[in-house]
Amino acid sequence: MERINIKDHAMRIAALLTLITLGLVTGCSSVSVNSDQSSQLVTAQAPISSGYLLSTQPKMQAMAHWDLLADKVARNCGKALDHFFPEQDVRVYVAPLGTTPFAKAYREALLTHLIDYGVPVAFAPEGAAVLEANLGLVTHRRVLDKTSKGLRRAPEPGFRQAKNSAGHYVPVPEIGEESGYFDAPTPDSEVQINSALVHQGAYLYRDSSIFYVSSPDWAHYQPQTPQGGVELKRYSLVN
């Protein structure tokens, strides 16, 4: 009868447990779905994060870029007026946008391009359609995923598991996400510029455009607080 070596048996069990533990750690290092189980129902305690389809976004860093946006807005304002008032000569008043370099330059460019497209421009808002604009600045603290091997497997963006016509769960489509796309030097600041043409309590046209901007250029878009202390004066009435 073969004698079982208790010590060897314990070492085999320890080695097996080590392999199982490494397998679990490896499985958690990448957001993925086991392809062998993909035809079955797959659950998660929270939606799995995925990247968006690769796209680009323009970066504003010149007055010519402001002029391009003004040209687009003025052109579409002219189309909106032709659509809503084909037989009327509705004037447009461009509201003051502020005192920042962008606000002043953008308003001047809007005036120029509106005239270029044959839109009558008013000097006062009474009775005219009003073109107004505002903006919002955002700075991100991005958390970019990286992988040691440069590639991770993840469910296809926008995928939501469902059953097919046969009543079976469809396989989860997976894609490879290159880590280089995550850690590319993407600007951390963005600006959303909203332009709207309003007349008689209704929007005739509206545009919301988003651009990257460099953080040092924020002064072009955001009013700066006064430097130093502000002197206060007290006045009193004397009989």
Beta strands, then each sheet from edge to edge (+ up, - down):
strand 1: 92-94
strand 2: 129-139
strand 3: 151-155
strand 4: 174-178
strand 5: 189-199
strand 6: 202-213
sheet 1: 1+ 2+ 5- 6+
sheet 2: 3+ 4-
end
